[in-house]
Amino acid sequence: MNQYETVFILTPVLSDDQMKEAVNKFKDVLVKAGAEIISEENWGLKKLAYPIEKKSTGFYELVEFKAAPETIKKLEVAYRRDERVLRYLTVKMEKYAAEYAEKRRNNKSSSKEA
C-alpha cells in the first residue's frame, strides 16, 4: 500500500452540512476500497487563484491515506461524477514527503494542546 494525499475543492454555495456530507462521501469511497485514512484537514473557504465555473472561492479539503493504486481510480471517478467538486488533485507521497506530513501533523496537534 502506498501513501497518498488528495486535495479537493468544493463549490462555495454549499451549506456546512452539505460540505461535510460531500467529504464523508469521498472518505466512504476510500474506506470501502480498503484504504486507511491517516488524517483529514478542512482548510475552509479560500479564494481561488482564478475563477472556476464563475466562482471565485471554494471549500478546500485535504485527506491523507494509505491505499492500493487501484483505489485512486475509484476515488477520481467519484470526484468526476460529483458536480460539487470544482477541482481535485491526488498525489502519491514518497518517503520524505510522508515524513514531513507526519511532522506537520504532530506540530499542529501539539500547538492545539498548548
PyMOL commands that set and color helices and strands:
alter all, ss='L'
color gray80, all
select helices_A, chain A and resi 16-32+69-81+95-113
alter helices_A, ss='H'
color red, helices_A
select strands_A, chain A and resi 2-10+36-52+55-67+85-92
alter strands_A, ss='S'
color yellow, strands_A
deselect
rebuild
show_as cartoon
